[in-house]
């Protein structure tokens, strides 16, 4: 495989790592969390959770899946690039 593929995965992994960290910090914990600072607590409730919190959950899961796929892809690339 070409080396540009590995560099692309490394850049994508770095971006998703930073984004995943920020999204996790935005989640509401027991004490209210940082999401309430950005209007998450003002949203209307829907089944016990705000709409903003549900969207934040969806984005976190999506970024987590991309992050995981980057790690798997980079591991497979390293396995194929480096002979045993």
C-alpha positions as CSV (number, residue, x, y, z in Angstrom):
1,X,0.0,0.0,0.0
2,X,1.2,3.5,-0.7
3,X,2.6,5.7,2.2
4,X,0.1,8.5,1.5
5,X,-2.6,6.1,2.8
6,X,-0.8,5.8,6.2
7,X,-0.3,9.6,6.4
8,X,-4.0,10.1,5.6
9,X,-5.0,7.7,8.4
10,X,-2.6,9.4,10.9
11,X,-4.0,12.8,10.2
12,X,-7.6,11.5,10.4
13,X,-6.7,9.7,13.6
14,X,-5.3,12.9,15.1
15,X,-8.3,15.0,14.1
16,X,-10.8,12.4,15.4
17,X,-8.9,12.0,18.7
18,X,-9.1,15.7,19.4
19,X,-12.7,15.9,18.3
20,X,-13.6,12.8,20.4
21,X,-12.0,14.3,23.5
22,X,-13.9,17.6,23.0
23,X,-17.2,15.8,22.5
24,X,-16.8,13.7,25.6
25,X,-16.0,16.8,27.6
26,X,-19.2,18.4,26.4
27,X,-21.4,15.6,27.8
28,X,-23.5,16.3,30.9
29,X,-22.3,14.4,33.9
30,X,-23.8,14.2,37.4
31,X,-22.8,17.8,38.1
32,X,-24.3,19.4,34.9
33,X,-21.3,19.2,32.6
34,X,-20.0,21.7,30.1
35,X,-22.9,21.1,27.8
36,X,-25.2,23.2,30.0
37,X,-22.9,26.2,29.4
38,X,-23.7,26.1,25.7
39,X,-27.4,25.9,26.0
40,X,-27.8,22.2,26.4
41,X,-29.9,22.6,29.6
42,X,-32.3,25.1,28.0
43,X,-33.5,22.7,25.3
44,X,-36.9,21.0,25.5
45,X,-36.9,17.6,27.2
46,X,-37.8,14.6,25.1
47,X,-38.1,11.3,27.0
48,X,-36.0,12.5,29.9
49,X,-33.1,13.8,27.8
50,X,-32.7,17.0,25.8
51,X,-32.5,17.0,22.0
52,X,-29.1,18.5,22.2
53,X,-27.8,15.8,24.4
54,X,-29.1,13.1,22.1
55,X,-27.4,14.7,19.1
56,X,-24.2,15.0,21.1
57,X,-24.5,11.3,21.8
58,X,-24.9,10.5,18.1
59,X,-22.0,12.7,17.1
60,X,-19.8,11.1,19.8
61,X,-20.6,7.6,18.6
62,X,-20.0,8.5,14.9
63,X,-16.6,10.1,15.7
64,X,-15.8,7.1,17.8
65,X,-16.5,4.7,15.0
66,X,-14.4,6.7,12.6
67,X,-11.6,6.8,15.2
68,X,-11.8,3.0,15.7
69,X,-11.8,2.4,11.9
70,X,-8.6,4.6,11.6
71,X,-6.9,2.5,14.3
72,X,-7.8,-0.8,12.6
73,X,-6.8,0.5,9.2
74,X,-3.5,1.8,10.4
75,X,-2.8,-1.5,12.2
76,X,-3.6,-3.5,9.0
77,X,-1.4,-1.1,6.9
78,X,1.5,-1.6,9.3
79,X,1.0,-5.4,9.2
80,X,1.2,-5.4,5.4
81,X,3.9,-2.8,5.1
82,X,6.4,-4.4,7.5
83,X,7.4,-7.9,6.5
84,X,7.5,-10.5,9.3
